[in-house]
Amino acid sequence: MDLFWNGLARRASEHTWNERRSQFSKVHEIVIQDIEAQKQSESKLSS
């Protein structure tokens, strides 16, 4: 029974970690897009 619960807990923690990682990568992409947009608007202003 302990083995079963250990496996269940491990699977659950891996699942949440994967969700967190995918959420983080989404946020990271948004931040990168934001920075790129700022660079473009700055270069437009300077030209």
BELDAUR-V681571 format. One line per field, one symbol per residue. ss: DSSP state (H for helix, E for strand, - for the rest). phi: phi as a letter, one per 30 degrees, with the letter a starting at -180 (. if undefined). psi: psi as a letter, one per 30 degrees, with the letter a starting at -180 (. if undefined). A space follows every 50 residues. Layout:
BEGIN
ss: ???
phi: ???
psi: ???
END
This chain:
BEGIN
ss: -HHHHHHHHHHHHHHHHHHHHHHHHHHHHHHHHHHHHHHHHHHHHH-
phi: .deedddddddddddddddddddddddeddddddddddddddddddd
psi: eeeeeeeeeeeeeeeeeeeeeeeeeeeeeeeeeeeeeeeeeeeeef.
END
